[in-house]
Amino acid sequence: MLHDEYTDRRNELLTIQNDSFESFDKTILALATGALALSIAFLDKVGTPFNLITLTLLSLAWAALVLALVFNLVSFQFAILNASRAIDELDERYKKWLLTKRPETNAVKKESWQNRATKTCNGASLSFFILGVSFFMFYAFFIQMHKYQSLIGN
Protein backbone atom coordinates (compact mmCIF):
# COMPACT_ATOMS: atom_id res chain seq x y z
CA MET A 1 0.00 0.00 0.00
CA LEU A 2 1.40 3.37 -0.98
CA HIS A 3 1.64 6.25 1.46
CA ASP A 4 -1.00 8.29 -0.40
CA GLU A 5 -3.39 5.33 -0.45
CA TYR A 6 -2.81 4.83 3.25
CA THR A 7 -3.43 8.49 4.16
CA ASP A 8 -6.49 8.71 1.89
CA ARG A 9 -8.02 5.59 3.45
CA ARG A 10 -7.12 6.73 6.97
CA ASN A 11 -8.74 10.14 6.35
CA GLU A 12 -11.82 8.39 4.99
CA LEU A 13 -12.04 6.25 8.14
CA LEU A 14 -11.55 9.30 10.36
CA THR A 15 -14.45 10.99 8.57
CA ILE A 16 -16.63 7.94 9.19
CA GLN A 17 -15.57 7.93 12.86
CA ASN A 18 -16.37 11.63 13.26
CA ASP A 19 -19.75 11.19 11.57
CA SER A 20 -20.47 8.31 13.96
CA PHE A 21 -19.56 10.47 16.97
CA GLU A 22 -21.90 13.18 15.71
CA SER A 23 -24.75 10.74 15.07
CA PHE A 24 -24.25 9.15 18.48
CA ASP A 25 -24.33 12.55 20.22
CA LYS A 26 -27.51 13.59 18.44
CA THR A 27 -29.20 10.25 19.13
CA ILE A 28 -28.38 10.23 22.86
CA LEU A 29 -29.46 13.86 23.15
CA ALA A 30 -32.80 13.12 21.49
CA LEU A 31 -33.41 9.86 23.37
CA ALA A 32 -32.46 11.18 26.82
CA THR A 33 -34.51 14.35 26.36
CA GLY A 34 -37.45 12.32 25.07
CA ALA A 35 -37.22 9.78 27.89
CA LEU A 36 -37.10 12.55 30.48
CA ALA A 37 -40.07 14.35 28.93
CA LEU A 38 -42.08 11.13 28.56
CA SER A 39 -41.38 10.06 32.14
CA ILE A 40 -42.70 13.40 33.38
CA ALA A 41 -45.70 13.37 31.02
CA PHE A 42 -46.68 9.81 31.92
CA LEU A 43 -46.66 10.31 35.70
CA ASP A 44 -50.48 10.40 35.83
CA LYS A 45 -50.74 7.53 33.34
CA VAL A 46 -48.18 5.27 35.07
CA GLY A 47 -48.76 6.58 38.58
CA THR A 48 -47.20 8.92 41.08
CA PRO A 49 -44.66 7.74 43.66
CA PHE A 50 -46.37 6.28 46.71
CA ASN A 51 -43.46 5.20 48.94
CA LEU A 52 -39.72 5.69 49.42
CA ILE A 53 -38.80 2.97 46.90
CA THR A 54 -40.83 4.45 44.05
CA LEU A 55 -39.77 8.00 44.89
CA THR A 56 -36.11 6.88 44.93
CA LEU A 57 -36.45 5.01 41.63
CA LEU A 58 -38.09 8.00 39.94
CA SER A 59 -35.47 10.37 41.36
CA LEU A 60 -32.64 8.09 40.21
CA ALA A 61 -34.21 7.79 36.76
CA TRP A 62 -34.45 11.56 36.37
CA ALA A 63 -30.96 12.14 37.79
CA ALA A 64 -29.44 9.55 35.43
CA LEU A 65 -31.24 11.02 32.41
CA VAL A 66 -30.10 14.54 33.33
CA LEU A 67 -26.53 13.25 33.76
CA ALA A 68 -26.77 11.60 30.33
CA LEU A 69 -27.71 14.98 28.88
CA VAL A 70 -24.92 16.78 30.76
CA PHE A 71 -22.25 14.31 29.65
CA ASN A 72 -23.59 14.50 26.11
CA LEU A 73 -23.33 18.30 26.08
CA VAL A 74 -19.84 18.17 27.59
CA SER A 75 -18.79 15.72 24.87
CA PHE A 76 -19.84 18.34 22.29
CA GLN A 77 -17.42 20.78 23.91
CA PHE A 78 -14.57 18.29 23.88
CA ALA A 79 -15.32 17.50 20.23
CA ILE A 80 -15.09 21.22 19.41
CA LEU A 81 -11.75 21.43 21.26
CA ASN A 82 -10.54 18.36 19.38
CA ALA A 83 -11.49 19.88 16.02
CA SER A 84 -9.76 23.17 16.92
CA ARG A 85 -6.61 21.29 17.93
CA ALA A 86 -6.65 19.30 14.68
CA ILE A 87 -7.04 22.50 12.65
CA ASP A 88 -4.10 24.08 14.49
CA GLU A 89 -1.95 20.99 13.85
CA LEU A 90 -2.91 20.98 10.18
CA ASP A 91 -2.07 24.68 9.88
CA GLU A 92 1.35 24.07 11.45
CA ARG A 93 2.07 21.12 9.15
CA TYR A 94 1.06 23.19 6.14
CA LYS A 95 3.28 26.10 7.19
CA LYS A 96 6.16 23.66 7.65
CA TRP A 97 5.49 22.20 4.21
CA LEU A 98 5.47 25.69 2.64
CA LEU A 99 8.92 26.32 4.11
CA THR A 100 10.50 22.94 3.30
CA LYS A 101 8.44 21.71 0.31
CA ARG A 102 8.88 18.18 1.67
CA PRO A 103 5.97 15.84 2.46
CA GLU A 104 5.48 14.86 6.07
CA THR A 105 6.47 11.28 6.77
CA ASN A 106 4.86 10.72 10.18
CA ALA A 107 1.19 10.41 9.22
CA VAL A 108 0.07 8.47 12.31
CA LYS A 109 -0.53 10.68 15.34
CA LYS A 110 -1.35 9.58 18.86
CA GLU A 111 -4.86 10.14 20.09
CA SER A 112 -5.45 13.54 21.68
CA TRP A 113 -6.76 13.99 25.21
CA GLN A 114 -9.74 15.88 23.74
CA ASN A 115 -10.67 12.86 21.64
CA ARG A 116 -10.31 10.51 24.63
CA ALA A 117 -12.43 12.90 26.74
CA THR A 118 -15.12 12.94 24.03
CA LYS A 119 -15.18 9.13 23.99
CA THR A 120 -15.31 8.99 27.80
CA CYS A 121 -18.19 11.47 27.94
CA ASN A 122 -20.03 9.53 25.23
CA GLY A 123 -19.59 6.30 27.20
CA ALA A 124 -20.83 7.97 30.38
CA SER A 125 -23.76 9.48 28.52
CA LEU A 126 -24.79 6.09 27.15
CA SER A 127 -24.38 4.45 30.55
CA PHE A 128 -26.46 7.07 32.34
CA PHE A 129 -29.12 6.88 29.62
CA ILE A 130 -29.40 3.11 30.06
CA LEU A 131 -29.49 3.53 33.85
CA GLY A 132 -32.17 6.22 33.62
CA VAL A 133 -34.41 4.14 31.38
CA SER A 134 -33.85 1.08 33.60
CA PHE A 135 -34.71 2.97 36.79
CA PHE A 136 -37.86 4.32 35.16
CA MET A 137 -38.85 0.85 34.00
CA PHE A 138 -38.42 -0.47 37.57
CA TYR A 139 -40.42 2.50 38.83
CA ALA A 140 -43.25 1.76 36.39
CA PHE A 141 -43.12 -1.93 37.34
CA PHE A 142 -43.47 -1.13 41.08
CA ILE A 143 -46.30 1.32 40.42
CA GLN A 144 -48.18 -1.18 38.27
CA MET A 145 -47.55 -3.99 40.77
CA HIS A 146 -48.98 -1.79 43.53
CA LYS A 147 -52.07 -0.98 41.43
CA TYR A 148 -52.56 -4.68 40.68
CA GLN A 149 -52.18 -5.65 44.36
CA SER A 150 -54.65 -2.97 45.42
CA LEU A 151 -57.20 -4.38 42.97
CA ILE A 152 -56.74 -7.89 44.39
CA GLY A 153 -56.94 -6.62 47.97
CA ASN A 154 -60.43 -5.12 47.39
N, C-alpha and C positions, 0 to 999 in steps of 0.2 A: 504494500500500500504506500503510495506516495504521500509526502508531507501535505500537499495541497488537498488530496483526497481525505486524509485524516482530519485536517482542520475543518474542512467543509462539513464532513459527517459529524464531527464533534459539535460544531456550531448548530447544526440541524438538531442534534439531540438536546443541546442546551435550550434551544427554542421550545422544543416539545416539553422539556422539564419546566420551564418558566410558565408556559401555557397551562400545564397541569397544576402548578402552584396557584395560579390565578383562578382557575376553575374551582379548585378545592376551597380557596378562601371564600369565593362567592357562594358556593354551595353551603358551606358551614354557616356563613352569615345568614343566608336565607332560611335554612332549616332551624337554627337555634332561635332566631327571631320568631319564626312561625310557631315553633313548639312553645315558646314562652307565651306568645299571644293566645294560642289555642288553649293552653293550660289555664290561663286567666279567664278566657271566655267560657270555658266549659265547667267552671266551678259549680254553677247551679245545675248543670246537666249531670255531672259526675257526682257532685256532692261537696259540701263544705267540710273542713276538718272538724272532727268531733272529739278527738282526744289527743294526747301528747304524741302518740306514734304518727297519726295522720298529719298533724301539724308539722312535725319534724320532717316527715317525708316530703311534704309539699314545700317546706322551706329549703330543704336540701336540693330538691328538683330545681327550684327557681334560682338558688345560688349557683348551682352547677351550670345552668343555662346562661346566666349572666357572665360567669367566668369564661364560658366557651366564647361568648361574644367579645369579652375583653381581650382574651388571648388572640382571637382572630384579628381584632383591630390592631393590636400590637404587632402581629406578624406583618400586616400591611406596612407599618412603619419600618420594620427591619428590611422588608423587601425594597422599599424606597431607598434606604441607606445602602443596600447591596447594589442596586442599580447605579446609584451615584458613584460608589466606589469603583464599579466596573467601567463607568464612563471615564473617570479620572485616570484609571490604569490604561485604558485604550488611548486616551489623549497623550499620555506620557510615552507610550510605545510608538505612537505615530510621530511625535516630535523627535524621538530618538532615531526613527527610521529616516525622517527628513534630513537629519544631520549626517547619518552614516550611509544611507542608501543601501543598507544590508538588511535582509529579512531576519526576523527574530527566530531563533532556533528553539527556545524553550516555550513550547505552546501549552504544555500542561501546567496549570497553576494549582496551588493547594486551595482548599475550600476556605472561604472567608468566614470570619466569626459572624458577620451579618447573615450569611446564608444558613449557617448552623442555627443561629437564633430564630430565623424564620421557620426552619424545619421543627425546632423544639416547640415554638409557639403553635404551629399547626398541629403537632402531635397532642399538645395539651388541650387545644381547642376541640379536637376530635374526642379525646378522652372525656372531657367535661360535658360535651354534648351527649355522648352515650350514657354517662352517669345521670345527667339531668333527665333524659327520656326514661331511663330505667327507674329512677326514683319516682317519677310521675306515674309510671305504670304500676309500681307497687302501691302508691297512694290510691290510684283508681281501684286497684284490686281490693285493698282494705275497705274503702268506702262501699264498694259494691257488695263485699262480703257482709259488712255491717247491715246494709239495707236488706239483704237476703235473710240474715239471721233475725232481723226485727220482724220480717213478714212471717217467719216460721213461729216466732215466739208469741204472735197474736192469736 
